[in-house]
């Protein structure tokens, strides 16, 4: 009787585990499918793989064009596009004057006293190393194979020699990071930024970036293995650790700015416009460097100018 029960439970547990794994991977694939569908419906006419008239001189049609004019137009569109300002200002007040002042900042100050800066920066590097899948997938979707290769190389080096990311050995070896997120990916496929948006407990952004953060969250492999509460705890640790590294900077900004809401909004929009522009430029540079003439220069001993 005992053997029969044991034999029955073993296959049953195995089937249940396989079912859970299948559901997890189906969920991840569903999110990617939704993202690809959104990209195709919103900007298929301006795919990153089409270089046509906007390509680099001498390589039109072969190199994905940067479409910097589009990025410039997006900058004009996003400058003061804040139609939900009354709502955003209330949410900003809650995030800054309540959540940050009474929860995040005191926790960050305590964290700073417990751990030296070198330890806190090492913790930040570990979480950044674990965030590799998000950057890898978005580099691939942005048609940036060189960036994707660098992410794989950085992860391999930092996870082994760098002790799970505690040390950034890859940068010492001149393997530079190639940050990429789903907000940039949507922008490269022609999706506009939409209105500026501030939500409670969330960093500021645009509608496009809010959608992108949701997609990036689904690309976090840790979230599929940790329970919900543990995953939220991880997010809190990341936020507190990052805040502890910028306490003085935040204080200086708060003391020197009259309208903190406008300063935070304009600063964020400028940084995001620059990030999208760099994504365009880096993708174009990568494809240009992959052309035969540049490959010959690389084999001859010349380095990538980027």
Residue pairs with C-beta under 8 A, 6 or more apart in sequence:
24 224
27 218
27 224
28 218
28 219
28 224
31 215
31 218
31 219
32 137
32 218
34 215
35 141
35 182
35 185
35 215
36 141
38 186
38 191
38 211
39 141
39 185
39 186
39 189
39 191
42 186
42 189
42 190
42 191
43 186
43 189
43 190
43 191
44 189
45 190
46 67
46 70
46 189
46 190
47 189
48 64
48 142
48 143
48 188
48 189
48 283
49 64
49 143
50 64
50 65
51 59
51 60
51 61
51 62
51 63
51 64
51 65
52 60
52 61
52 65
53 60
53 65
54 65
54 66
54 67
54 69
55 61
55 62
55 63
55 64
55 65
56 63
56 65
56 66
56 284
56 288
59 288
59 291
62 287
62 291
63 284
63 287
63 288
63 291
64 143
64 283
64 284
64 287
65 284
66 280
66 281
66 283
66 284
67 280
68 277
68 280
68 281
70 190
71 187
71 273
71 276
71 277
71 280
74 187
74 192
74 193
74 273
74 276
75 273
77 192
77 193
78 193
78 196
78 206
78 269
78 272
78 273
79 269
81 193
81 194
81 195
81 196
82 88
82 195
82 196
82 265
83 195
84 195
84 196
84 197
85 196
87 198
88 196
88 197
88 198
88 204
88 261
88 265
89 198
89 261
91 198
91 199
91 200
92 198
92 204
92 261
92 264
94 200
95 198
95 200
95 201
95 202
96 260
99 200
99 201
100 243
104 239
104 240
104 243
105 243
105 247
105 250
107 240
107 243
108 240
108 241
108 243
108 244
108 247
109 244
109 247
111 120
111 240
111 241
111 244
112 120
112 244
112 247
115 123
117 245
120 241
120 244
120 245
121 245
122 166
122 167
123 237
123 241
124 238
124 241
124 242
124 245
125 158
125 162
125 165
125 166
125 167
125 168
126 164
126 165
126 166
127 165
127 234
127 238
127 241
128 165
129 154
129 155
129 158
129 159
129 162
129 164
129 165
130 165
130 221
130 222
131 220
132 151
132 152
132 154
132 155
133 219
133 220
133 221
134 180
134 181
134 182
134 216
134 219
134 220
135 147
135 151
135 177
135 178
135 179
135 180
135 181
136 148
136 151
136 152
136 155
137 219
138 180
138 181
138 182
138 184
138 185
138 216
139 145
139 147
139 148
139 151
139 178
139 180
140 148
141 185
142 180
142 184
142 185
142 188
142 279
142 283
143 283
143 287
144 178
144 180
144 279
144 282
144 283
144 286
145 286
145 290
146 178
146 286
146 289
146 290
147 178
147 180
147 282
147 286
148 178
150 175
150 176
150 177
150 178
151 177
151 178
153 170
153 175
154 170
154 175
154 177
157 169
157 170
157 173
157 175
158 164
158 165
158 167
158 168
158 169
158 170
159 165
161 167
161 169
162 168
162 169
162 170
170 177
171 177
178 282
179 275
180 279
181 212
181 213
181 216
182 211
182 212
182 213
182 215
182 216
182 219
183 205
183 206
183 208
183 209
183 211
183 212
183 213
183 272
183 276
184 212
184 275
184 276
184 279
185 212
186 208
186 211
186 212
187 193
187 208
187 276
187 279
188 276
188 279
188 280
188 283
191 208
192 208
193 206
193 207
193 208
193 209
193 272
194 206
194 207
194 208
195 206
195 207
196 204
196 205
196 206
196 265
196 268
196 269
197 204
197 205
197 206
197 207
197 210
198 204
198 205
199 210
202 210
202 213
204 264
204 265
204 268
205 213
205 268
205 272
206 269
206 272
209 272
217 223
222 231
222 234
223 231
226 234
243 250
253 260
253 263
254 260
257 263
282 306
285 306
286 306
288 294
289 298
289 304
289 306
298 304
